[in-house]
Amino acid sequence: MTELQVQPSAKKDALTFCVFGVVVFALTLFLYLAGFALPQAAWGLMYIASAALFLLGVAKIIEPPVSLLISPRTIRYEHRRGHWQIDWDNVLRYDIPSVRSGLERDSLPYIGFRLHNIEPVLDAISPRLAVYLVSEQRHLLAAALRRETGPDHDYTPYYDVPNKFVSANGKVYKGVQALFAVRSQQLRELLGYDLYVPASALDRPLEEFVDWLKQVESHRPRNTTDAN
């Protein structure tokens, strides 16, 4: 098995967002110069919409062209703020996380990875990416708390900034590493997984991606000591 690359689907729409942003700006400018009478708030909203569309497209353009690199030994998540990497042998399971919805469960737009040991991730993740992921996953934590705990549950501890984190092996982490570690632990308790990759970073629907990843795993060489 050679190294496989996953290209994010979100990046495909980058140029479209930029073009729409320019079109909205040009239309707004044309209407203004043509003397159309619109409320001041309407002009402001149109300019803001054009800027938001354009900046969103630019943000997508500067994302790495590849979101996941999958080799016989590792799975590597790439982001413009950094990356994390896990060994296949460290993966306990992976699937689409879900939350309770009455008698059924609703899938969340992520693929989750449950690990045997999160220490290798904590040792290598960049501070910028760790902070970004904690912020990005706040809504994930909120959804899990709302659906997986009772209405009288105290949510305060889930949003406290930790002073430190002590791993199962007794290793102490502080600062950004501790913050990311605690958030991963919270999501593991609530949803069952340590790491999460958003659906926008994948190149196919979540269910198809999980099936594909299982096929990749089943065909990877088990003796990967000398693999690249």
C-alpha positions as CSV (number, residue, x, y, z in Angstrom):
1,M,0.0,0.0,0.0
2,T,1.4,3.4,-1.0
3,E,0.6,6.6,0.7
4,L,-2.9,7.7,0.0
5,Q,-4.0,11.4,-0.1
6,V,-7.4,12.8,0.8
7,Q,-8.3,16.1,-0.7
8,P,-10.9,18.2,1.2
9,S,-14.2,18.7,-0.5
10,A,-14.5,22.2,1.0
11,K,-11.6,23.4,-1.1
12,K,-13.5,22.7,-4.3
13,D,-15.9,25.5,-3.6
14,A,-13.1,28.1,-2.9
15,L,-13.1,29.8,-6.3
16,T,-16.9,29.8,-6.4
17,F,-17.1,31.8,-3.1
18,C,-14.5,34.2,-4.4
19,V,-16.3,34.8,-7.6
20,F,-19.7,35.3,-5.8
21,G,-18.0,37.7,-3.5
22,V,-16.7,39.8,-6.4
23,V,-20.1,39.6,-8.2
24,V,-22.0,40.8,-5.2
25,F,-19.5,43.7,-4.7
26,A,-19.7,44.7,-8.3
27,L,-23.5,44.6,-8.3
28,T,-23.6,46.7,-5.1
29,L,-21.2,49.2,-6.6
30,F,-23.2,49.4,-9.8
31,L,-26.5,49.9,-8.0
32,Y,-24.9,52.6,-5.8
33,L,-23.4,54.5,-8.8
34,A,-26.7,54.2,-10.7
35,G,-28.5,56.0,-7.9
36,F,-30.7,53.3,-6.6
37,A,-32.4,54.3,-3.4
38,L,-31.7,51.7,-0.7
39,P,-31.6,52.0,3.1
40,Q,-28.1,52.6,4.5
41,A,-28.4,49.3,6.3
42,A,-29.0,47.4,3.0
43,W,-25.9,48.9,1.4
44,G,-23.9,47.8,4.5
45,L,-25.3,44.3,4.4
46,M,-24.4,43.9,0.7
47,Y,-20.9,45.1,1.2
48,I,-20.5,42.8,4.3
49,A,-21.9,39.8,2.3
50,S,-19.5,40.4,-0.6
51,A,-16.5,40.7,1.8
52,A,-17.6,37.6,3.8
53,L,-18.0,35.5,0.6
54,F,-14.6,36.6,-0.8
55,L,-12.8,36.0,2.5
56,L,-14.4,32.6,3.0
57,G,-13.2,31.6,-0.5
58,V,-9.7,32.9,0.3
59,A,-9.7,30.9,3.5
60,K,-10.5,27.8,1.6
61,I,-7.8,28.5,-1.0
62,I,-5.0,28.7,1.6
63,E,-6.0,25.4,3.2
64,P,-3.6,22.6,2.4
65,P,-4.5,20.8,-0.8
66,V,-4.4,17.5,1.1
67,S,-6.3,17.0,4.4
68,L,-5.3,13.4,5.2
69,L,-2.2,11.4,4.4
70,I,-2.7,7.7,5.0
71,S,0.3,5.4,4.9
72,P,0.7,1.7,6.0
73,R,1.9,3.0,9.4
74,T,0.2,6.4,10.1
75,I,-2.8,8.7,9.5
76,R,-1.8,12.3,9.3
77,Y,-4.2,15.2,9.5
78,E,-3.0,18.4,7.7
79,H,-4.3,21.9,8.5
80,R,-2.9,25.3,7.7
81,R,-2.3,25.8,11.5
82,G,-0.4,22.5,11.8
83,H,-1.0,18.8,11.9
84,W,-1.5,15.8,14.1
85,Q,-0.5,12.2,13.4
86,I,-1.5,8.8,14.8
87,D,-0.1,5.3,14.2
88,W,-2.5,2.7,12.9
89,D,-1.5,0.5,15.9
90,N,-2.7,3.3,18.2
91,V,-6.2,3.4,16.7
92,L,-8.7,1.5,18.8
93,R,-11.6,2.3,16.5
94,Y,-13.1,5.0,14.3
95,D,-16.6,5.9,13.1
96,I,-19.1,8.7,12.8
97,P,-20.0,10.0,16.3
98,S,-23.6,10.5,17.2
99,V,-25.8,12.0,19.9
100,R,-29.2,10.9,21.3
101,S,-32.3,12.3,19.7
102,G,-35.3,10.7,21.5
103,L,-35.2,7.0,20.8
104,E,-32.8,7.4,17.9
105,R,-29.4,8.9,17.4
106,D,-28.3,11.7,15.1
107,S,-24.9,11.5,13.3
108,L,-22.5,14.4,13.7
109,P,-20.6,15.8,10.7
110,Y,-17.2,14.3,11.8
111,I,-15.3,11.1,11.8
112,G,-13.9,10.3,15.2
113,F,-10.8,8.3,16.2
114,R,-10.5,6.6,19.6
115,L,-6.9,5.9,20.6
116,H,-5.2,3.6,22.9
117,N,-2.8,6.4,24.0
118,I,-3.2,10.1,23.2
119,E,0.3,11.0,24.5
120,P,2.0,10.8,21.0
121,V,-0.5,13.3,19.7
122,L,0.0,15.7,22.7
123,D,3.8,15.5,22.3
124,A,3.7,16.5,18.7
125,I,0.7,18.7,18.0
126,S,1.5,22.4,17.3
127,P,0.1,24.9,19.8
128,R,-1.7,26.8,17.0
129,L,-3.6,23.8,15.8
130,A,-4.4,22.7,19.4
131,V,-6.0,26.1,20.2
132,Y,-7.9,26.1,16.9
133,L,-9.3,22.6,17.4
134,V,-10.4,23.4,21.0
135,S,-12.2,26.5,19.6
136,E,-13.6,24.7,16.6
137,Q,-15.0,21.8,18.6
138,R,-16.9,24.0,21.2
139,H,-20.1,23.4,19.3
140,L,-19.3,19.7,19.3
141,L,-18.9,19.7,23.0
142,A,-22.1,21.7,23.5
143,A,-24.1,19.3,21.3
144,A,-22.7,16.4,23.3
145,L,-23.5,18.0,26.6
146,R,-27.0,18.9,25.6
147,R,-27.9,15.5,24.2
148,E,-25.9,13.1,26.4
149,T,-26.3,14.6,29.8
150,G,-29.3,15.6,31.9
151,P,-30.8,19.2,32.0
152,D,-29.6,19.6,35.6
153,H,-26.0,18.7,34.8
154,D,-23.4,21.2,35.8
155,Y,-21.6,22.3,32.5
156,T,-19.1,24.6,34.2
157,P,-16.2,22.2,34.6
158,Y,-16.3,21.4,30.9
159,Y,-15.4,25.0,30.1
160,D,-12.8,25.7,32.8
161,V,-9.3,26.2,31.6
162,P,-7.2,23.4,33.2
163,N,-3.9,24.0,35.0
164,K,-2.5,20.7,33.9
165,F,-3.3,17.3,32.6
166,V,-1.9,14.0,33.8
167,S,-1.9,11.1,31.3
168,A,-2.6,7.5,32.1
169,N,1.1,6.9,32.2
170,G,1.6,9.8,34.7
171,K,3.1,12.3,32.3
172,V,2.1,15.9,33.1
173,Y,1.1,18.4,30.4
174,K,0.5,22.1,30.9
175,G,-0.7,25.0,28.9
176,V,-2.1,24.5,25.5
177,Q,-1.3,20.8,25.6
178,A,-3.3,20.4,28.8
179,L,-6.2,22.3,27.3
180,F,-6.3,20.1,24.2
181,A,-5.9,16.9,26.3
182,V,-8.8,17.8,28.6
183,R,-11.0,18.6,25.7
184,S,-10.2,15.3,24.0
185,Q,-10.9,13.5,27.3
186,Q,-14.2,15.2,27.6
187,L,-15.3,14.3,24.1
188,R,-14.1,10.8,24.6
189,E,-16.4,10.5,27.7
190,L,-19.4,12.0,25.9
191,L,-19.0,10.8,22.3
192,G,-16.5,7.9,22.5
193,Y,-13.6,9.4,20.5
194,D,-10.4,11.4,21.1
195,L,-9.8,13.1,17.7
196,Y,-12.2,14.4,15.2
197,V,-11.9,15.2,11.5
198,P,-14.7,17.4,10.0
199,A,-16.7,16.2,7.0
200,S,-15.5,19.2,5.1
201,A,-12.0,17.8,5.2
202,L,-13.0,14.6,3.5
203,D,-13.4,13.8,-0.2
204,R,-16.7,11.7,0.1
205,P,-19.7,11.3,2.3
206,L,-18.9,10.2,5.9
207,E,-20.5,6.7,5.6
208,E,-18.6,6.1,2.4
209,F,-15.3,7.4,3.9
210,V,-15.6,5.1,6.9
211,D,-16.2,2.1,4.6
212,W,-13.3,3.1,2.4
213,L,-11.0,3.6,5.4
214,K,-11.9,0.1,6.7
215,Q,-10.9,-1.3,3.3
216,V,-7.6,0.6,3.4
217,E,-6.9,-0.7,6.9
218,S,-7.7,-4.3,5.9
219,H,-5.3,-4.1,3.0
220,R,-2.4,-2.4,4.8
221,P,0.7,-4.6,5.5
222,R,0.8,-5.7,9.1
223,N,4.6,-5.8,9.3
224,T,5.2,-2.1,8.6
225,T,8.5,-1.6,10.4
226,D,10.4,-0.7,7.3
227,A,7.5,1.0,5.5
228,N,7.7,4.7,4.5
